[in-house]
Amino acid sequence: MAETRVALPEDFDFETYINSYEGYTRIARSIFIAKNCDALAIEAYKTALNDIKENTTNVSKYNTVLGRLNAALRSQGQPALPIDQDWITKTQNQNKTTLDSLENELKAAKASLVKENIRAVLTKLGDYYYKKGELPTAMKNYIRTRDYCNSSQNILDMCFNTIKVYLDDCNFSHVVQTYITRAESVPYIPDKVHNMSKLKCCQALSLLGGADYAQRYSLVANALTEVSFESVNYFNVVMSANDVAIYGGLCALVSMDRRQLQTQVLNNTNFKNFLALEPSLNELIESFYKSKYARCFQLLDKYSQLLKLDMYLEPHLDTLIQLVREKAMIQYCIPYSIVDMRKMAASFNLSIDDLEIDLVGLIGKKRKIDARIDSHKKILCTKKKEKRNEAFERSLLAGKDYEKASKALLLRLNMVKNDLIVK
């Protein structure tokens, strides 16, 4: 992911933000913030360093983060931190002892031919390499447990372990979706509400991190609006409850029509609990829905400063803002045949020149508005299709489809009648 320097957002409390996460995502998000915001670099690197020492045995990452922390300290005229050689030596010895023990356990388990024992040891080996930071080896061991799964819980554990390695390695290939789909299709899922919510969160992250395609934001919105608020404490190793509101709300804003936005977001009793954690976002969506565009974009500009510190949303931020702006302009023009661009510019809190540039793009290159601009009078004249002509076009199209289907049916009947088979 590309690094961009970000000023410290107003009212942003790093400690409160990072405490809403658990596990390895805390480390990844702390490092991302430290790399992108100079004002928070020292605090974020220190948090990451403490988490690495407490929750991992990854000596390589410890050295890397300590080096970056000391560089940040020196740049601000502060003394560098000494390397904790005692922790490194203890961790390296512990890693060697643990690996020897697990390898002996695996030999004994294979000799006993008991599937559950083999699966348990392979999972421990995966956990060992995962904590050590050797993600490809961890993934191999987690995948090897597939042949020894005896229950729905075993399959679910294997899927979740594999998914977490892919996400932590920022590998958002189609393979992640394969394991998510497999986990969703497991019969008799234990703690179904919690596990399905966690899978929806994993799906959203893999979609945001993966290759670009048309339905990305729609799929993210649909996944996160189905996440249960009761499962908040269950998926914070993947994302926080605030992230569910932010990712789901913004993606819904750009991908859903007004009716869907009302039913699936604003009137969704479950999702409203998430939006309550982000009052500004809730007001932003309501302002858009009520066509209060000036207030909507005022909130969006303010909110965007905070979102630049989010490792998954930051690469999409400019695209999302542009899509919201375009959707608002299209929505504004729908009821009118002639639009006064001066009033429209005031509604969007834009200059007339900037508004005209945006409208030219929507009319010309993107063809999202069927209209013409009178640049001298500063008016927009939309082209309305005749409903009668549309009805005739639909009737002709339906007739052609019926004719095509009838000919295909007659051909098949004649082939059956004459004992003809096409291989």
Beta strands, then each sheet from edge to edge (+ up, - down):
strand 1: 338-340
strand 2: 371-374
strand 3: 379-382
sheet 1: 1+ 3- 2+
end
